[in-house]
Amino acid sequence: MQITERATKVVLAGLAVFAISGAAYLNYAANEENSAITEKPAADPSLGAPVKLKLTDADGKPFDLASLNGKPVAVFFGFTQCPDLCPMTMQKLASMRKRIGAPFNELHVLFVSLDPERDTPETLKSYFSAFPLPVTGLTGSAADIAGAAKQFDVFYETVRYSETYYAIDHTASIFLIDRDGKRAGEIGFGADDAEFQAKLEALVE
């Protein structure tokens, strides 16, 4: 196959464009990498925000978070018929109790039910009696629970499988409250043991 001068010029021009484009891309990639290194994550605006919780405990008595001022608190939203996330989270907390030791006993664990229809105070009391750590089960009206969940941006949604059976999809984080009753961060469901322990130890120290 004979290569003509015109074809050669076209090829050379194409190579020049390719070289210029490649250089531009490398410069862009370098800038992106430097940006990723120097960019700092935005601060969580919820940190330090005061928390107000007024619900009903497992004895059917009014509960006010203000009664725990001066004590560190961990809050989890779920429901007693949850098949996995809720019991797994409670077991993880029990494991952390053993790892952290005596300082963990400063922590007050609150479980806010997202299922007031089924999670009566009696149900909560029975449910948490089987767990190897103290947990205060809380319920209330749908409006009270919605207000509590909103403070932590907790998502929850009822998923019906039949007329009589339903489950609840929900945020599975543990929310931390410091001794002054203010937001102190959260522990995501996927956090590893090291992160889980470090955040709890910082809270109870």
Secondary structure by P-SEA (a helix, b strand, c coil): ccccaaaaaaaaaaaaaaaaaaaaaaaaaaaaaaaaaaccccccccccbbbbbbbbccccccccccccccbbbbbbbbccccccaaaaaaaaaaaaaaaaccccccbbbbbbbcccccccaaaaaaaaccccbbbbbbbccaaaaaaaaaaacbbbbbbbcccccccccccbbbbbbcccccccccccccccaaaaaaaaaaaac
